Amino acid sequence: MPIIQSAKKALRQNIRRRKQNEERKIALKKAIKEFRKLVAAKKKDEAKAALKKVYAIADKTAKTKFIKKNKAARIKSRATKFLNKNLAK
């Protein structure tokens, strides 16, 4: 355990940030998983709504620098491509 005051504060910050990062990671993975499940079930309207959620979460995580901007763009691009490929008909 830290003894110095600044080290104690740094530990508190690290704990809080680790928790936030874990929540962001879980939210992003969960949104993508839900989206892919809806596409696989051929539920077009619900999948489009889930795609918007994937976009929002990807942008938010990139904005907070949890993931890089290009990774967010790649996630969004692949999700859109997946939707178009599987529900084009």
Rosetta silent file (secondary structure, phi, psi, omega in degrees, C-alpha in Angstrom):
SEQUENCE: MPIIQSAKKALRQNIRRRKQNEERKIALKKAIKEFRKLVAAKKKDEAKAALKKVYAIADKTAKTKFIKKNKAARIKSRATKFLNKNLAK
SCORE:     score description
SCORE:     0.000 S_00000001
   1 L     0.000  142.766 -179.945    0.000    0.000    0.000 S_00000001
   2 L   -69.592  149.905  179.529    1.228    3.487   -0.782 S_00000001
   3 L  -106.551  -40.421 -177.004    2.447    5.686    2.026 S_00000001
   4 L   -74.637  143.196 -175.759    2.899    9.021    0.271 S_00000001
   5 H   -56.003  -45.203 -178.235   -0.206   11.166   -0.219 S_00000001
   6 H   -66.812  -33.207  177.930    0.206   11.535   -3.999 S_00000001
   7 H   -69.461  -35.391  177.294    0.680    7.770   -4.363 S_00000001
   8 H   -64.331  -43.457  179.069   -2.537    7.171   -2.415 S_00000001
   9 H   -65.084  -41.974  179.306   -4.410    9.507   -4.747 S_00000001
  10 H   -61.212  -38.967  177.906   -2.860    7.857   -7.808 S_00000001
  11 H   -63.983  -43.648  177.815   -4.031    4.463   -6.536 S_00000001
  12 H   -60.630  -42.795  179.642   -7.591    5.773   -6.080 S_00000001
  13 H   -64.101  -42.709 -179.529   -7.532    7.185   -9.609 S_00000001
  14 H   -62.654  -40.907  179.494   -6.187    3.937  -11.066 S_00000001
  15 H   -63.665  -45.986 -179.440   -8.902    1.894   -9.374 S_00000001
  16 H   -63.868  -43.586 -179.283  -11.634    4.228  -10.645 S_00000001
  17 H   -67.367  -38.813  178.774  -10.210    4.296  -14.190 S_00000001
  18 H   -61.370  -41.962  179.253   -9.776    0.518  -14.312 S_00000001
  19 H   -63.991  -44.420  179.041  -13.442    0.106  -13.358 S_00000001
  20 H   -63.089  -42.848 -179.619  -14.580    2.594  -16.021 S_00000001
  21 H   -63.975  -40.328  179.341  -12.427    0.934  -18.678 S_00000001
  22 H   -63.934  -41.459  178.992  -13.795   -2.492  -17.824 S_00000001
  23 H   -64.355  -41.066  179.189  -17.368   -1.171  -18.103 S_00000001
  24 H   -64.467  -43.072 -179.389  -16.617    0.424  -21.478 S_00000001
  25 H   -62.167  -45.699 -179.593  -15.014   -2.771  -22.773 S_00000001
  26 H   -64.699  -42.786 -178.787  -17.960   -4.901  -21.673 S_00000001
  27 H   -62.016  -42.783 -179.770  -20.507   -2.451  -23.129 S_00000001
  28 H   -65.501  -47.485 -179.809  -18.775   -2.424  -26.523 S_00000001
  29 H   -63.469  -39.915 -178.993  -18.458   -6.214  -26.715 S_00000001
  30 H   -65.363  -41.788  179.599  -22.044   -6.684  -25.547 S_00000001
  31 H   -63.728  -43.365  179.861  -23.396   -4.251  -28.165 S_00000001
  32 H   -65.294  -42.995 -179.300  -21.480   -5.986  -30.964 S_00000001
  33 H   -63.098  -43.674  179.543  -22.570   -9.423  -29.788 S_00000001
  34 H   -63.986  -42.245  178.528  -26.230   -8.370  -29.583 S_00000001
  35 H   -60.413  -48.559 -177.876  -26.032   -6.797  -33.051 S_00000001
  36 H   -64.058  -35.191  178.624  -24.514   -9.930  -34.617 S_00000001
  37 H   -65.676  -40.785  179.394  -27.159  -12.105  -32.933 S_00000001
  38 H   -67.586  -38.822  178.225  -29.982   -9.972  -34.392 S_00000001
  39 H   -65.310  -43.042  179.932  -28.456  -10.093  -37.876 S_00000001
  40 H   -63.037  -31.617  179.405  -28.083  -13.867  -37.647 S_00000001
  41 L   -84.699    1.997  177.998  -31.753  -14.099  -36.646 S_00000001
  42 L    62.180   33.764  176.472  -32.670  -11.993  -39.738 S_00000001
  43 L   -96.892   90.126 -169.774  -34.392   -9.283  -37.639 S_00000001
  44 H   -63.609  -51.016 -176.518  -33.688   -6.339  -39.931 S_00000001
  45 H   -64.236  -43.876  179.587  -35.319   -3.444  -38.042 S_00000001
  46 H   -66.871  -35.053  179.051  -33.954   -4.506  -34.666 S_00000001
  47 H   -66.873  -38.345  177.892  -30.509   -5.061  -36.190 S_00000001
  48 H   -65.352  -38.142  176.796  -30.504   -1.540  -37.618 S_00000001
  49 H   -65.810  -40.006  178.708  -31.371   -0.144  -34.182 S_00000001
  50 H   -67.549  -32.727  177.695  -28.584   -2.238  -32.652 S_00000001
  51 H   -63.458  -40.342  177.127  -26.189   -0.942  -35.331 S_00000001
  52 H   -61.129  -38.975  178.741  -26.899    2.618  -34.183 S_00000001
  53 H   -66.035  -40.808  177.135  -26.065    1.543  -30.638 S_00000001
  54 H   -60.917  -44.193  177.837  -22.787   -0.033  -31.821 S_00000001
  55 H   -58.105  -48.680 -176.854  -21.934    3.231  -33.602 S_00000001
  56 H   -61.823  -45.373 -177.924  -22.691    5.295  -30.498 S_00000001
  57 H   -69.355  -39.649  178.277  -20.672    3.110  -28.158 S_00000001
  58 H   -62.681  -43.876  179.061  -17.730    2.853  -30.569 S_00000001
  59 H   -64.783  -40.657 -178.999  -17.666    6.643  -30.976 S_00000001
  60 H   -65.542  -42.790 -179.664  -17.940    7.207  -27.233 S_00000001
  61 H   -68.494  -31.820  176.598  -15.095    4.815  -26.429 S_00000001
  62 H   -72.087  -37.703 -179.777  -12.924    6.448  -29.102 S_00000001
  63 H   -63.409  -38.419 -179.988  -13.778    9.903  -27.778 S_00000001
  64 L   -86.446    7.170  176.644  -12.661    8.927  -24.287 S_00000001
  65 L    63.963   25.989  174.382   -9.495    7.417  -25.839 S_00000001
  66 L   -75.063  -41.177  171.178  -10.312    3.909  -24.624 S_00000001
  67 L  -122.376  161.752 -179.963   -9.880    2.690  -28.187 S_00000001
  68 L   -76.772  158.455 -177.913   -8.203    4.477  -31.074 S_00000001
  69 H   -58.700  -41.795 -179.320  -10.199    6.436  -33.621 S_00000001
  70 H   -68.935  -32.165  177.028   -9.315    4.055  -36.439 S_00000001
  71 H   -66.558  -40.222  177.148  -10.377    1.031  -34.416 S_00000001
  72 H   -61.639  -43.178  178.931  -13.779    2.631  -33.869 S_00000001
  73 H   -62.937  -39.778 -179.992  -14.023    3.283  -37.606 S_00000001
  74 H   -66.015  -41.526  178.514  -13.025   -0.324  -38.322 S_00000001
  75 H   -62.065  -46.444 -178.456  -15.648   -1.681  -35.906 S_00000001
  76 H   -65.101  -41.627 -179.410  -18.365    0.475  -37.480 S_00000001
  77 H   -63.827  -46.420 -179.047  -17.298   -0.427  -41.003 S_00000001
  78 H   -65.803  -36.630  179.283  -17.251   -4.153  -40.320 S_00000001
  79 H   -66.040  -43.639  179.119  -20.623   -4.014  -38.578 S_00000001
  80 H   -64.574  -42.889  179.060  -22.215   -2.193  -41.511 S_00000001
  81 H   -61.880  -41.467  179.044  -20.623   -4.573  -43.987 S_00000001
  82 H   -62.721  -43.138  179.238  -21.882   -7.545  -41.954 S_00000001
  83 H   -63.400  -49.055 -178.082  -25.413   -6.122  -41.927 S_00000001
  84 H   -63.694  -38.461 -178.392  -25.441   -5.414  -45.663 S_00000001
  85 H   -67.124  -40.864 -173.305  -23.982   -8.803  -46.543 S_00000001
  86 H   -92.121  -20.685 -178.489  -26.457  -10.803  -44.478 S_00000001
  87 H  -122.087   22.563 -177.976  -29.646   -8.778  -44.852 S_00000001
  88 L   -69.483  -28.141 -174.851  -29.297   -7.394  -48.377 S_00000001
  89 L   -82.909    0.000    0.000  -31.962   -9.658  -49.776 S_00000001
